[in-house]
Amino acid sequence: MARPISKTTKFILALPRTLPAKEVIAKAKANGHKTSESNVHRVRRLHGGSKKAKKASKAPATALKAAAGGAALKKSDFVRGLSASTPAKDVVAKAKAAGLKLDLQYVYKVRSRSKSGRKKVSVAKHVAVAVAKATRVVAAKTRTNGSGTHAEDLLRAVAAELGLAHALEILQSQRAQVRAVLGG
């Protein structure tokens, strides 16, 4: 059978774990409990603190809440949330101030594996690649048959490369932009 917990032990566990042992002794004395500094440390060590103290000890990792959804902020999200131009030393310092424990290597690792750190290929680049491929196709076809103008052949090749539906969307958006500029 487990030994019952004394009133003094319950009192010690009810106080915040971050409270220094000397202050715990003073408060205990004021409430009529007799204890020593070593007893405070022993009680905290044996009982692991109260449930509140356990939650408080985990607080640095869970105290930060993500803005959307209220989920706990992960260390990697913290690193990704800062600008890639922020020096790793500064990231570690800001994380420490926010209650997260990071080291330089971790920051470098997260940044190297981060998709947000990679260059994103724009739609314009995809179109440029498609046009370059189409130009090669048109050049090969025009050598063999001389029908149509170069621009028409290029447009057909681009439509074939991108897909007719996507090519039509691009042309319609361009038409809308031209009409907006011309005012009609």
C-alpha positions in Angstrom: 0.0 0.0 0.0 1.3 3.5 -0.9 2.3 5.8 1.8 -0.1 8.7 2.3 1.1 12.1 1.2 1.6 14.5 4.1 -0.1 18.0 4.3 3.4 19.6 4.0 4.1 17.6 0.8 0.7 18.6 -0.6 1.4 22.2 0.3 4.8 22.1 -1.5 3.4 20.5 -4.6 0.6 23.1 -4.7 3.1 25.9 -5.1 4.6 26.7 -8.5 7.7 24.6 -9.2 9.5 27.7 -10.4 9.2 29.3 -6.9 12.6 29.1 -5.1 12.9 26.6 -2.2 13.7 29.4 0.3 10.4 31.2 -0.6 8.5 27.8 -0.4 10.0 27.4 3.2 8.9 31.0 4.1 5.3 30.4 2.8 5.2 27.0 4.5 6.3 28.5 7.8 3.6 31.2 7.5 1.0 28.5 7.0 2.2 26.4 10.0 4.2 23.8 8.1 7.7 22.8 9.1 10.1 21.8 6.3 13.6 22.3 5.0 15.2 23.3 1.7 16.4 19.8 1.1 12.9 18.4 1.8 11.4 20.8 -0.8 13.9 19.6 -3.4 13.3 15.9 -2.4 9.5 16.3 -2.6 9.8 18.0 -6.0 12.1 15.3 -7.3 10.1 12.4 -6.0 6.7 13.7 -7.0 7.7 15.4 -10.2 5.7 18.5 -9.1 1.9 18.9 -9.3 0.0 18.4 -12.5 0.1 22.2 -12.9 3.8 22.2 -12.5 4.2 19.4 -15.1 2.1 21.4 -17.6 4.2 24.5 -16.8 7.4 22.6 -17.4 6.1 21.7 -20.9 4.9 25.2 -21.4 7.9 26.5 -23.5 7.0 24.0 -26.3 3.3 24.4 -26.1 2.9 28.0 -24.9 3.3 29.4 -28.4 0.1 28.9 -30.4 -0.1 29.1 -34.1 -2.3 32.0 -35.3 -4.6 29.7 -37.3 -6.3 26.8 -35.6 -4.6 27.3 -32.2 -2.3 24.3 -32.6 1.0 24.3 -30.8 3.8 25.9 -32.8 6.6 23.4 -33.8 10.2 24.4 -33.7 10.5 23.8 -37.5 7.5 26.1 -38.1 9.1 28.8 -35.9 12.3 28.6 -38.1 10.3 28.7 -41.3 8.2 31.6 -40.0 11.2 33.8 -39.9 12.8 35.3 -43.0 15.4 33.1 -44.7 17.7 36.2 -44.6 17.6 36.2 -40.8 21.0 34.9 -39.6 20.8 31.5 -37.9 22.3 33.0 -34.7 19.4 35.5 -34.5 16.9 32.7 -35.1 18.3 30.8 -32.1 18.2 33.9 -29.9 14.6 34.6 -30.9 13.6 31.0 -30.3 15.2 31.1 -26.8 13.2 34.3 -26.0 10.1 32.5 -27.2 10.8 29.5 -25.0 12.1 27.1 -27.6 15.4 25.4 -27.5 17.2 25.4 -30.9 20.8 25.2 -32.1 22.5 26.5 -35.2 22.6 23.1 -36.9 18.9 22.6 -36.5 18.2 26.0 -38.1 20.5 25.1 -41.0 18.8 21.6 -41.4 15.3 23.0 -41.4 16.1 25.7 -43.9 17.9 23.2 -46.2 14.9 20.9 -46.2 12.3 23.6 -46.3 10.2 23.8 -49.5 9.6 27.5 -48.8 13.3 28.0 -49.1 13.4 26.7 -52.6 12.8 28.9 -55.6 9.2 28.7 -56.9 8.9 28.3 -60.6 6.4 30.8 -61.9 3.8 30.3 -64.5 5.7 32.6 -66.8 8.7 30.3 -66.6 6.5 27.3 -67.5 5.1 29.2 -70.5 8.6 30.3 -71.5 9.8 26.7 -71.4 6.7 25.6 -73.4 7.3 28.3 -76.0 11.0 27.2 -76.3 9.9 23.6 -76.8 7.3 24.7 -79.3 9.8 26.8 -81.2 12.0 23.8 -81.6 9.0 21.8 -82.8 8.0 24.5 -85.2 11.5 24.8 -86.5 11.6 21.1 -87.2 8.2 21.2 -88.9 8.9 24.3 -91.0 11.9 22.6 -92.5 9.7 19.8 -93.7 6.5 21.7 -94.7 6.1 25.3 -95.5 2.5 25.8 -94.6 1.3 28.7 -92.4 3.2 31.6 -90.9 5.8 31.3 -88.3 3.5 32.9 -85.6 0.6 30.6 -86.4 2.8 27.6 -86.3 4.3 28.7 -83.0 0.8 29.3 -81.5 -0.3 25.8 -82.6 2.8 24.3 -81.0 2.3 26.2 -77.8 -1.3 25.0 -77.7 -0.2 21.5 -78.3 2.4 21.7 -75.5 0.2 23.4 -72.9 -3.1 21.8 -73.9 -5.8 23.6 -75.9 -8.0 24.6 -72.9 -5.1 26.1 -71.0 -3.8 27.9 -74.1 -7.3 29.4 -74.7 -7.4 30.6 -71.1 -4.1 32.4 -71.5 -5.3 34.0 -74.8 -8.6 35.1 -73.2 -6.8 36.7 -70.3 -4.5 38.5 -72.7 -7.5 39.7 -74.7 -9.1 41.0 -71.5 -6.0 42.9 -70.5 -5.7 44.5 -74.0 -9.4 45.5 -73.8 -8.8 47.0 -70.4 -5.9 49.0 -71.7 -7.8 50.2 -74.7 -10.8 51.0 -72.6 -13.4 48.8 -74.3 
